[in-house]
């Protein structure tokens, strides 16, 4: 059974608040349970993200569908979760905290969630100030602060890309340290590793996209080091 069939079943049991769904989940939940909770949390944050600048555009909805790759037959269930979250009086902080409780702080899974939200935010070709504030607050709840958030933002905001920022290492680091850090990232972002943490198979593309950017940054950094 696909994750979307599970989401469809969960959507039928949702009341007036998506937040109530998370009551029985924690970091100790099983991988299948985490997958459903992760997906519903991501949908809810996507809805709040799309509304952060005051209006949900067609481009943002389309970007949301690109991130999730939802089959047409299951779209109604996903839209139900999206609409409930969009209308819910609960703030985005509630959903962010619920997603954060499922994973270790600053984990690669939570960083991938932020990448997905950035993708939705820039769908209308501009990340608005309210959206950036939203993203920064969510990042803080996930454990990413200061330079850590700057590094994540650098992958999406139109500024000169610094391969050191994207890779997450400081200038002056030795080749051995950089290589060790890169290998850890590559292991953490491997699809099998992501799915073992509760990320649904349908969403590991977020990790794959991030790893592709990291690979390019790693090559740039290593080429620039003294022989």
C-alpha positions, 0 to 999 in steps of 0.5 A, spaced: 500 500 500 502 506 498 503 512 502 498 516 499 493 510 500 494 511 508 494 518 507 487 517 504 485 513 510 487 518 515 484 524 512 477 520 512 478 520 520 481 527 521 476 532 525 476 539 524 484 540 526 490 536 523 494 537 529 489 532 533 492 527 528 499 527 531 497 526 539 499 518 538 506 519 535 513 520 537 520 519 535 519 512 538 513 510 533 514 505 527 517 507 521 510 506 517 507 510 522 512 516 522 511 516 514 504 517 515 505 522 520 511 526 517 507 526 510 501 529 514 505 534 517 509 536 511 502 537 507 500 541 513 506 546 513 506 546 506 499 549 507 501 554 512 507 556 508 503 557 501 499 562 506 504 565 509 504 571 504 497 572 505 495 568 499 495 561 496 497 562 488 496 557 483 504 556 482 504 555 489 499 549 489 503 546 483 509 546 486 506 543 492 504 537 488 511 537 485 514 536 491 509 530 493 508 527 486 501 525 488 497 520 484 491 523 481 486 518 485 489 520 492 489 528 490 482 529 494 485 526 500 491 530 500 487 536 498 483 535 504 489 535 509 491 541 505 485 545 506 484 543 513 491 545 515 490 552 511 484 554 515 486 551 522 486 556 527 493 553 530 499 556 528 504 553 524 509 553 530 504 547 532 505 543 526 513 544 526 513 542 533 509 536 531 514 534 526 520 536 529 518 531 535 518 525 530 526 526 529 532 528 532 534 535 532 537 538 526 537 531 522 537 530 515 530 529 514 528 535 517 533 539 513 529 536 507 523 538 509 525 545 509 528 544 502 521 542 500 518 548 503 523 553 500 521 550 493 513 552 495 515 559 497 519 560 491 514 557 486 511 564 484 518 567 483 519 570 489 520 569 496 516 574 500 519 577 507 513 573 511 515 567 507 522 568 509 520 569 516 516 563 516 521 559 514 526 561 519 522 560 525 520 553 522 528 552 522 529 554 529 524 549 531 527 544 527 534 546 531 537 550 525 539 557 527 544 562 525 549 560 520 545 553 519 539 557 516 543 561 512 547 555 509 540 552 507 537 559 505 543 559 500 541 553 496 534 557 494 535 564 495 538 568 489 545 570 492 552 568 490 552 561 491 558 559 496 560 552 495 562 552 502 555 554 505 552 549 501 557 543 503 556 546 510 564 546 512 568 552 513 573 555 509 580 553 511 578 546 513 583 540 511 581 536 505 581 530 510 575 534 514 571 536 508 572 529 505 569 526 512 563 531 512 561 530 505 561 522 506 557 523 512 552 527 508 552 522 502 550 516 507 545 520 511 542 522 504 542 515 501 534 513 499 535 507 504 537 511 510 532 516 509 526 511 508 529 507 514 528 514 518 521 514 516 521 518 510 516 515 505 519 513 498 515 518 494 519 523 498 526 521 498 527 525 491 528 531 496 534 528 499 536 526 492 536 533 489 539 536 495 545 531 495 546 533 487 547 540 489 552 537 495 556 533 490 557 539 485 559 544 491 564 538 494 567 538 487 568 545 487 571 546 494 576 540 492 578 543 486 579 550 489 584 546 495 591 547 494 594 540 491 
